[in-house]
Amino acid sequence: MEPIQTEIVVIGAGPGGYAAAFYAADLGKKVLLIERDARLGGVCMNRGCIPSKALLNASHALTIAKESAHRGISFGEPTIDLDQLRAWKDGILAKLGQGIASIAKMRNVTVIHGRGYFEDSGTLRVETGEGQKYVKFEKAIIAVGSRPAVPKAFDLGNPRVMTSTEALEIADIPENLLVIGGGYIGMELGTVYATLGSKVTVIEALDAILAGADPDLARPVAAYAKKAFKEVRLKAKVLEMKTAGKQIKVTSEFNGQKVEELYDRVLVSVGRTANGQDLGLENTKVERDERGFIKVDAHMQTADPAIYAIGDIAGGIMLAHKASKEARIAVENLAGEGEAVNGDYSIPAVVFTDPEVAWVGLTEAEAKQKGIAIEVAKFPWGASGRALTYDRTDGLTKLILEPETHRILGVGIVGHGAGELIGEGAVAVEMGATAEDLAAIVHPHPTLSETIMESAEVFFGHATHVFTKKKAAH
């Protein structure tokens, strides 16, 4: 069989992979895109970002209905049709997947569904449903992503022990759900199940949930979880799990005591691991670190000059938009479009809990850890008219500033719709805006975006809706 000839082959059609393939095609390259799944979009679209946000939005409707009585609007007890909920969620995924496939066709990107395996630094074997195909390429981009990590002690081979993949299928609404891990995945999916009616217990080994988030921003989420969840146990750990009939028997340690409990389902959300196995990387010059992530330089190039790696498989922060950005960097370098370099930009992070948490740039905790001098300005949402109309005054907008220049080094937001607001913070950090800039920009009223402007005004001591002492002139 004659091998397929292409300039660029991309392995993995997630938000990094298809972005790379489309951009390379836009630059006039002949591109082949390899994807194991029947539907394009990768983990983010099929088993991560999109389905989780769909379920969070659906469950939020229950919260709104429940909390509307004090506004004079009352509803009957809601009924939940899980089949219809799943069908609605799956319909979104199908529509998005079809859209990506259509755009690939418009751009003349050839898609092959199968598993890619490197025979050498210029040949890829693809195992498809119709047999093996061989691809000869000039350059390759690996974008195969990551998968949920499941420690051996938790891998019982029992479907009642779930990762985020199974949890997003909403097979049922368990009466008692244990979530192992209080990171963003555990807290987001815990919120979904708690809202749907499960009694949720979270066990987190650290002394706070949402490790990595600014404590100021995580605090309102912890307050919500305290009300919505059955329990959140910090500085606790699971020692053992066993199948017990139709339940899971869990032995944990908390407050120096061993606790044995039965749960209907357990969600393991303790991180993600690289999908670097069974790629034939040993047949290339590609190197991996001790955790299995592919080593890349600032141009996203591996130790093999013909092969690049982007997204989760390249390590670092595991976010879809980080993968998409790295796709651009890799393509521009391999296509000779300039010396694009990774690491000179800020990556916004969003946790879609209730309330949402979002930040970009430097955090206060990072500044303290690195010994960076900063000033902080905070605007509480209790002073926002728009937040009051949402009945969501639990928010906070926070600026991290360089003392001498007043340049915005970081922005943190917790509150309703924080994920939609952080984009302005990303622009401010990336463009080197100052507190004067943010304070001078007219923001529409009444909106939550005003809190960004008013947090800058807080810095100078003349915020309209918050009284603070005037800042001394520099």
N, C-alpha and C positions, 0 to 999 in steps of 0.2 A: 504493500500500500504506500502510495506516495505521500510524504508528509505535507501538512498544510504549512505554507510559508507566510510569515507575518513579520512586521517590524516590531510590534509590541504585543506581548501577551500579558494579560492581567488575570491573576488567579484570585478569585473571590469577588462577588458582586454586591458587597455591602456599600455603605455610604462613602467609604474610601475607594473601593474597587471600581464601582461604576462611575464615580466622579473622575477618577484617573482615566478610565477608558474613554469617556465622553470628551474630556479636555484634550487628550492626545489626538482623538479623531478631529476635533476642532482645529488642531494645529496641522492637520493634513496627513497624519500618520495612519498606516494600515493597522487596525487593532483587532485583537481577538480577546474575548472575555469568557473566562471559564468559571462556572458556578455549579456546585454540587446539588443545591436545592432545585426543585422544579420551578420555584418562583424567585426572581431576582429581588434584591433588597437587603440580603444578609440578616444577621441577628437583629440589628436595630429595627428593621421594618417588620420582620416576621416573628421574632421572639423576644423583643426588648422594648425599645423606645416607643414605637407606635402603638402596639397592643396595650402596653401598660398605661399610656396616656389616655387611650380610649376608655379603658375600664375606670381609671381615676375620674374622668369626666362624667361617666355614667353614674358612678357611685356618688359623685358630688351632688347630683340631682336629688338624691335621697336626703343628703344633709340639708340642702336648701329647703326642701319640703318640710323636714322635721323642725327646722329652726324658724319657720315663717309664722308660727302661731302668734307670737308676740306682735307681729305686724298686722294682725287681724286677718290673716289668711291661713285657713286650716284645711288639711287634706285627710283623707281616710288612710288607714294602714296600707302601705305600699305592698304590691305583690311583685315578685321577681321571677321572670321566666328566663331561666338560665340558657335554654336552647336559643331563644330569640336574642339574648344578650350576646352569646357566642357568635351567632350568625351575623349580627350587626358588626361586631368587631372584626370577624373574618372578612366581611364584605369590604371594609376599609382596606385591609391588607391586599385583597385581590385587586381592588381598583388601583392602588399604588403600584403593585407589582406589574400590572398590565401597562401602566403609564411608563414605567422604567423600560420595559421591553419595547414599547412603541418608540421611545426616544432613541434606544439603541439602534433600532431599524432605520430611523430617520438619519442617524449619523453614520450609517453603514458600518456599525460595529458588529462583527460576527459573534454570536453567542453560542457556546457549546456547553451543554449541561453534562457534567461529569466530574470526576476527581482527578486533579492534576498531580503529576509526579515527575520530578526532574530526573531525566536520564543523564544529563550533563548540563553545562552552563549555556547551552544553546538549543537544547531539545527537551520538550515536555511530552510525556505520555499522558493521555487523557482517557480514563476508563469511563465509558458511557454505556447507556442501556443497549446500544447497538454494537458494542465491542470497543476495542482500543483504537484510538486515533493518535497520530503523532504530529507535533507542532514544532517547526523550526522557527526560532525567533532571534531577533537582534538584541532586544532588551526585554526584561520581565519585571513586573511589579507584583510582589506578594502582598495580598490584602485579605488573608484568610481569617482574621479576627481572633476571638477568644471564646471560651465556654465557661459555664459556672464551675467553680471549684467545689468538689465534694470530698472531704477527708474520708479515708477508708473506714474510720470508725462510724461514719454516718451512712455509708453506702450499704444499706441492708437488702437491696434488690426488692424493696417494697414500694409500690406506687404511692403509698401514703406519705413517704418521705420525698418531698418535691424540691426541685430547684426552681428558679424563676421561670424556666421554660414550661414546666408542668403547671405551675401556679397560674400562669396566664391563660391556661385552658379553662379555668373555672369549672372543673368537673362537678363540684358540689360546693356547698357553703358549710364547711365543717363547724360543728358546735364549738370545739376547742381547737385552736390553732397555735402551735409554737413556732415562733420565728427565731432562728438562730442567726444573730448578726443584726446590729442596729445601724448599719450603714444605709446608703440611700435606697438600695434595692429592697432591703428588708422593711424599711420604714414606709416606702411607697406601697408595696404590696400588702403590708400589714394594714395600712390605711384603707385599701380597697376592701379587704376581707372584713375588717372591723365595721366598715360602713354597711356592708351587705348583711351583717348580722353575726359574724363569728366573735367569740371571746378570744382575743389575741393576747398572748404573752410573748414578750420579746426578751431574749437573753443576750446580753452584750458583754464581752470580756473586758472592754475598756471602761473608764469611769464616766463616759458620756456617749450619747448617740451622735451620729453624723460626724465621726472623727474627720478632721480636716476642715470642717466648717468653722467659721468664727463663732465662739461661744455666744456672743450677742445675738447671732442669727439663729443658732440652734435652739436657744432657750424657748421661744414661742412654740416650736415644734414639739419639744419635750412637754410643755404645758398641755398642748392638744392631746398628745399621746397618753398623758396621765389620765385624761378624761375619757378618751375614746377607746383605749385599750384596757384589757383586764389588768395588766401589770407590765412594767418595764423594769427588768432587773439589770442593774449595772454591776460591773466587776464580778460577773458570774460566768460560769462555764458549764457546758454539757460534758459529762463524764462518759456516759454510755447510753445507747439506744437499742431497744429490742422490739421485735414484733410481739404484740400481745393480742391475739385474736384480730379484731377489726380496728385495733388501736395501736399506738406506738407508746411503749413504756420508756420514759426518759428519766435518767438519773442525772441530776445537776448539782452544782455546788454554789451556794449563795449565802452570804453573811456567815461563812464558816460552817455552814450546815449542809449535809447531803439531803437532797429532796428527790423523792420518787413520785412521778405523776404520769397520768395517761392522757394522751392527746389523739384527736381524730386524724389530724394531719400535722406534718412538720415541714416547714420551709427552711431549707439550708441556704443562707445568703451570706457567705463568708469570703466572697471575692471571686475573681475570675482567673483562669489559667490560659496560657497561649495554645493556639491550635497549630503548633509547629511540628507535630509528629506526622509520619507517613507522607512526607512531601518530597522525599528523595534529596533533602538538603545535603546529605553526606556525599552526594555525587557532584556537588558544586563547592565553591570556596566560601559559601555563606557560613557565618559563625553565629552561635546562639549563646546566651548567657546561662548562668546556673539555674534560672527559673524557666528557661525554654524560650525566651523572647529573642527575636532576631536582632543582632547588633547592627546599627546603622550609624552613618556619620551625619553631619549637619545638612547634607544634601539628600538624605534618605537612602543613600547608597550602602549596600552591604559590603562585606569584604570581597565579594565577587563583583568585578566591574560591570558585568552585564545585568546584575540583579539588584532591584531596589525593594524595600519593604516599608509599608505604611500602616497606620492605624494600630489597633490593639496588639497585633503580632510584633510590632516594633517597640512595644513597651511604653512606659510613661502613663499619662492620664488616659483612661479608656473612655473616650467620648466620641460620638459620631462626627461632630463638627471638627474635632481635632484630626480625625482620619481624612475628612474632606480637604482640610487645609494642607495636610501632608501630601495628598494626591497631587495638588497643584505644584508643590515644591518638587516632588519627584519627577513629574512630567516635564516641567520647565528645564530641569537639569539634564534629563536623558535626551530631551529634544533639542538641546543646545540653545534654549531661549534665554540664557542668562544664568547668573550664579545665584539662584534662589537658595536661601539658607533657612533652616529650621531653628526655632528658639528665640527669635527676635519679635515675638508677638504674644499677646495675652489671650488665654483661652477661657472664655466664660464657663462657669459651672452652674447647673441648675438642678435642684432636688425638688421633685414634684410632690412633696408631702403637703400636709395641710397644717399651717400655711406653707407656701412655696418658699424656698431658699435659693438665692442666686448671688454669685459674686464673680468678680473679675479683677485681675491684677493682684497687688499685694494685700494681704490681710494683716490685721493688727497682730495676730499671733505670730505670723511669719516675720513681721518687722521686729518684734521683741526677740525672737529666736536668732535673727541675723544681726541684731544690734543696729538696725536702721532707725535713724531719728525720724519720727513722724508726728503729725498732729491729726486728731480725729474730730470729725463733726458728725453729729447724729440728729436726725429729725424723726420724732416719734409719730406714728400714724394716728395716735389719739388726737392730734391737732389737724388732721386732714379731713375736710368735709366729705370728700369722695369716699374715704375709708369708712366714715360713719354711715354713709348711705348703703354701703355693702355690709354693715354690721361687722366689719373686720378691722378693728382698731388695734389688733395685736401685732401690727407691722412696725418695721423700723428701716430707715434708709441711712446708710453710713458711708462717709467718705474718709479715705486715708490720704493724707496730703503731705507733700514735702514742705517742711517748715519755712524755708527761705523763699522758695519760688511759688508756693501754693499750688504746685502742679499736682494733678490727680494721679496718685499712684495705685489706688484701688477703690472699688465701689462694692459695697455689700448691701443686699436688700432681702428682707424677710417680710412676707405678707402676700395677700391675695394678688395673683398675677405677677409675682416677682420675676418669673422667667421671661415675661414679655417686656419688662422694664429694663432688664440688665443690658440690653443692646445699646442703650444710650451710654451706660457706664463703660461698655467696651469701646465705643467710639471715643469717649473722653480720655480713657487711658491710652489708647492707641495713637490718638492725635496729639497727645501731650497737652490737653486742655488744663486750664487752671480753675481754681475756685471762682475767680472773677468771671471767667467765661461762662461757667454754669449759672452763676447768679444773674448774669446779664441777659441770658437767653430767655425769651418770653415763652412760657409754657402754658398750654391751654388750661382753663379752669372750668369746672372742677374735674380734675383728673389725679390719678395716683402719680403721674409723671412729675407733677408739681413738687413732690417730696424730694426729688433730686435737686431741683432748683433751690428749694427752701433749706435743704441740708447745707448747700453752699452758703446760703445767707446766714445760717446758724454759725458758720465758721467766722463770719465777720460781725456777728452780734446784732444783725438787723433783720432776722426772719420775721415776716409779717405775723405768722400764727404761733410763734413760740417766743417767749421773752428770754433772752440771754444777755449776759454782760457783753458790751461792745468790745471787740478785739482791739488791742493796741496796734496802732499803725506801725508798719515796718519802715 
